Amino acid sequence: MEVISYEEFKKMDIRVVQPVKAETISGRGRILKLTVDIGSGEMRTMIAGGAEYYKPESFLEKKFVALINLAPRTIAGVASQGMLLAADAGGKPMWLTVEDAPVGSRIT
């Protein structure tokens, strides 16, 4: 395991986010395209794995934990502007969710 400094950790912008739209990507059975509210009405596009386990609508009306200042990465022709965080349970993502915190709340 690689160790990072506290200063490196402070650079990460981890927030409570909420998908407002989720859709399949043609020809891609393992990923979904999400439009995510990261707070103050600012929207980001994110690609999420696990489409073989979760239907797009299962992401709606839930709040997730996401890293939002990750450098964009093009996946399946879509620029992903962040990453939902998940535990890996034998290859199946178990998304980290939040119930009571407002969208945009920073994780510290």
C-alpha positions, 0 to 999 in steps of 0.5 A: 500500500502506498502512503500519501501525506495529509497535504496530498489528501487535502487536495482531494475534493470528495463530496456528496453528489446526486445523479439526476440522469443515468443512461446506458451507453450503446454497445457498453454493457458494463458502464453507465453515463451519469449526469451528477449534481455536485452541489449548487446546481453544478452538473458533471458527467461521470461514467460508473461501472457495474451496469451488469449489476445495477439498472440506470434508475437505481442511481436516481434519488440517491446520494453518493460519495464522489471524487470530483477533482479527478482529471477528466478521462475519456471512457467509451467516447465520454469525458468522465469528470469525476468518480463515484466511490465504491467498495469492491465486493468480488468485482461488484461495486458497492456504492458509498451512499449518504442519506442525510448530508446535503448535496455538495457537502465536502467529505473531510 
